[in-house]
């Protein structure tokens, strides 16, 4: 069952909008899990990539 949850989390992390990922990261900090830091690091890396991509799009639009 935990593998199913982690699989869903990976799908959400890579394919959902930035605000959903930020919300899930905030929730993930408070939910205890067996692998304490790996998923938070992965989520933060994807959020940073999405944020920089959005900032580049905004910059190029000007």
Buried (B, 14 or more C-beta within 10 A) or exposed (E): EEEEEBEEBBEBBEEBEBEEBBEBBEEBEEEEBEEEEEBBEBBBEBBEEBEEEEEEEEEEEE
